[in-house]
Amino acid sequence: MTVEKSVGIMVYFDNFHRVEALPDEQLGLLFRALMESGEAELEGRDGIAGFEERYPGMTDRTQMAFLFMADNIRRDAAAYSTKCANIRSAARRREAVRRGERAEAPDRGRSS
């Protein structure tokens, strides 16, 4: 049985004032671009570069909103990836302790 990940992007209410005056067509382009950008970022790819070519119908105002919002998504995706890595590492340490093995100390950014 495979477990599907339920991962998404955060769209913050304080961004609403940046997009509320956009026509519905532009909001649709913005939403589609943000979803694709977030998916790319979670996969470790740059989800922002080249968006102008992928969405030539975006107005300048929509492009500006995309850049602000996509930057937030990029930071959220990086934080989520770090959180997942920390959870996996903690689970491995707990499993090692359960088996009676000596668990490695977590890397705290120290260099040898």
N, C-alpha and C positions, 0 to 999 in steps of 0.2 A: 504494500500500500504506500503510495506516495503522498506526502503532505504538501499541499499548496501553501505557498507563502502569501500572506495578505499584507502587501506593502503598498503604500500610497504616498501621495504628496500632501503637504500641508498648505492650504491656502488661507492666509491670515485675514481676519476681518479688517485690520487696519490698512490692507491693500485695496479695499473696496473703493475708497475715494479716488484712487488712481484709475479705476476702470469703469466706474458707474456711468460715465457719459459716453462710453464707446457704443457704437451701434451693435446690434446682435451679431451680425456677420463677423465683426472684429473680435467680439467676445468669444465666438466659436473658434476662430483662428488662434486666439490667445490660449484658450483652454487646451486645444489640441497640441499646440507647441509646448505648453508647460507639461502636459502628460508625457509627451515623447522625450522631452528634456529630462524629466525626472527618471524615467525608465533607463535612459542612457547613463545617467549619473550613477544609478544603483548598480549598473553593470560595469562601472569603472571607465566609461567612455565620456568624452566631453559632449554634454548635451546642449551647449550654448553655441559653440562655434559653428558658423555657417547657417544659422537659423534664417538669415535674410534670404538666402537662396532657396531654402526649403519652403518659406512662406512669403513669396514675393507680393502677395496681396495685403500684407500688414501695412498699416499707415505708420507714420513716424511715432505717433502717440502710443499705438499698440506695441511697437518695437521697444519703446522706452519702458512700458509697463512689463513687457516680457523680461527685459534685462534685469529689472529690479527683482521681480518675482523668481526668475530662474536662479539668480544668485542665492536667494534664500533656500531654494530647493537643493542647490548644490551643497550648501552648508549642512542642511538637514540630512541629506543622503550620506555625507561624510561622517556625521555624528552617528547616524544609524549603523553604518558599517563598523565603526569603532565599537559601539555598544555591543553589536553582535559578536565581534571578535573577542571582546572581554568576557561575554557570557560563555562562549565556547571554551575559552581558556580556563575559566573558573570551573566549568563542568569537568574538563580533563583533570584538573588538580584534585577535585573532589573524588573522581573515579580512582585516581592513583592512590589517594589516601585510603579509600575504601578497600582497595586491593592490598594495602599494606606497603605500597611502594613509596619511596621518597619522592615527594612532589617537588618539582623545580620551583624556585622562587620566581615570581613574576618579574619580567623585565621592566624596570622603572626608568628606562632611558639612560642608564649608566653605561659608559663605554669601558671596555677592558683595557 
